[in-house]
């Protein structure tokens, strides 16, 4: 049954995924906090993943702004890289693609999810967002205090701010291309800036960038056009979007209306994920959602099937919950997706495709990568802070990436409960 997983996939730009298994984006936190350049450990990490027979690699967040970063240790594009920084970028590209595995850089602007002290701005300087609506980590007193301390209330962006962000994405795309990477992915999910614009919950603007689904999607369309103007047509450009799992027919239709505008702009593929700092579904933070979709092995597969019906010709990637070979093949054969994104298992087993999923000697019933769960302490859970409730698992896997795989050690899975 490995033939379906092993088949290559050519994107409209001509970039070829070697097979259908893609290492999904995960936070590495391996950039130089002082220069925002890729660190040497990042090259070592992707050298390891690059030899695992993945169909493609998607990197963790690379910020398009050094002022508004999602993490002090994120890699970011300054727009005026030094020779040393350019060399670091090129080393990263060579390391990840040494066995011709296409590697795509995930570009992001965190918007209101840029914590205080995480970029080149004063600790008390505000982050930016489409509207002045702050992050809400929970309803309890501690959660409200932490929300104010970590994120505060963002400043509503001006038209000049929007134009600057569009240009920052284009500048970052040039750096990614010049460094030797085969493509990029625009991060329009997980509550970051573009999600904030797309969502009526966080975008209360009444100008050309708010008020209707199309206007809320305008900045995304402008970014795609700016990127396409900055790179050759052979450069792969994908986008990650939120699934409409908040429920409701109106929400679904608005999401599909926005996606139609995005797909029309020469997008190579769409990855479907979901969640935000306030509601972290992307890492299984919503138990009810995980339970409803566990049998399908993909948290967002239902939405992907709806998208497929509306847009039968786009390349779809679904990330979240895949663990078994048989589950992946069923998802592909159903037509709901063309690429399978694998996150946390890749943080433990960097050669997962080669060793298990594409290995013909491993029978289907054994071709699985099951993981346990790391729950926060009872007291922390009672604080009602959603980001912390997510963090027990996320921080564990980030440690596997940063402290083990990046230094040549084997990762270890958390114990099953």
Protein Blocks (a to p, Z undefined) as FASTA:
>chain_A
ZZmmmpccddfkopacfblcdcddddfklacfklopacfklmmmmmmmmmnopabdcddd
ddfbfklccbfkbccdehiacfklmmmmmmmmmmmmmnopacddddddekjmlcghiacc
dfklccddfbdcdddfbjbfklmmmmmmmnopaddddfklmmmmmmmmmmmmmmmmmnop
abdcddfeehiaklmmmpmklmccfbfkghiaklmmmmmmmmmmmmmmmpcfkbccdddd
ddfklgpjklmmmmmmmmmmmmmnopabdcddeddfklcfknopamklmmmmmmnopakl
mmmmmmmmmmmmbccddeehiabfklmmmmmmnopambdcdfklmmmmmmlmmmmmmmmk
lcfklmccddddddddfklmmnopaklmmmmmmmmmmmmmmmmmmnopacdddddZZ
